[in-house]
Amino acid sequence: MPAINRIAADLAELTEWRRDLHSHPELGFEEVRTSQLVADKLTSWGIAVTRDIATTGLVGTLRVGSSNRAIGIRADMDALPMTEANTFAHVSQSPGRMHACGHDGHTTMLLGAAKYLAETRNFDGTVHFIFQPAEEGGGGGRVMVEEGLFERFPCDMVFGLHNDTTLPVGTMTAVQGSVSAASDRFWIHITGKGGHAARPHRTIDPVVIGSHIVLALQSIVARRTDPLESAVISITQFHAGSAGNVIPEDASLNGTVRSLLAHVQDEIEPLMRQIIEQTAAAHGATAVLDYTRGYPPVINAPEATERAAMAAAKIVGVERVIRERPPGMGGEDFSFMALKVPGCFVRVGQAAPDRANVAVHNPKYDFNDDILPLGSSLWATLVEQELPRT
């Protein structure tokens, strides 16, 4: 079965909502207009709205019948701090802010499902529509959980999705286990001894030491991590010096670590600290590592994944539901919710031959509005499937 007819008929309205959100992007924990727009629509449909969570987060609750079963469906709302390069009518009106990851589409798809479910009420139980702020590095999912999301809004399972520019329209994923990576950040500060570039023997060069550290850190991935348990250590910045004839006193580096398993995430930090400190000491310098845990990996629970796959098959057909796929190394803070409640994170294909297939986080990216009814139908079907009327 394709998108639910009643939802498909709303494509023009869904597109209008999505493009309005796209043209008014807001960064993490600043989604004031977006949150208000969502709250107004939910309220107009008779859905109870709770807003005192995670600054700009909100939860819409719709109860039908007498069943005590409940599920949660999550959409992220924030944009990225980047300047859009598109020229269409709904281009960002806020310089330096852009919906370059599809969160405008995610929000719209959940709104579309909420509208349909509020009108049809063809289920028995409770659905919590979770609109989350600050996915792009702000950890809004963690904040919602820490502020009692599932204690205040108990759920048997929780579901989320992301558009996927590498998959064609009409495909969806429901893959068990790790589907995205833990995402950590680190900063390294090296202190040596500065001096004249013509007399390096009288200095302790932090640039040379930093270069050794960059190479040595790769041995963690190559020689200290099981090759079947993927990890990535990327140095993305190296700052030192202010003149071409001066060896600087210090240097700083920073970057990111990605891993797919919790124990690998636990192992990498102490290995990095050991290598960094001992490499610096071997050259007569000191080095300090500041390591910050970010998002844990998203791990799809078996039962929730099966239920999501069943709902997806009703929309796109069982043959177009991808059940096995290598995990991605990107981070996603739906992981905090999936650690608390059994969950499944689905990918919805958006690539089409008649449009430019620009990757997310690119200044020319735009969401494919044609898939809005598919995402809304997935959520509506999942609710009716998991909370059936008896």
Secondary structure, 3 states (H helix, E strand, C coil): CCCCHHHHCCHHHHHHHHHHHHHCCCCCCCCHHHHHHHHHHHHHCCCEEEEEECCCEEEEEEEECCCCCEEEEEEECCCECCCCCCCCCCCCCCCCCECCCCHHHHHHHHHHHHHHHHHHCCCCEEEEEEEECCCCCCCHHHHHHHCCHHHHCCCCEEEEEEEEEEEECCCEECCCEEEECEEEEEEEEEECECEECCCHHHCECHHHHHHHHHHHHHHHHHHHCCCCCCEEEEEEEEEECCCCCEECCEEEEEEEEEECCHHHHHHHHHHHHHHHHHHHHHCCCEEEEEEEEEECCEEECHHHHHHHHHHHHHHHCHHHEECCCCCCCCCCCCHHHHHHCCEEEEEEEEECCCCCCCCCCCCCCCCCHHHHHHHHHHHHHHHHHHCCCC
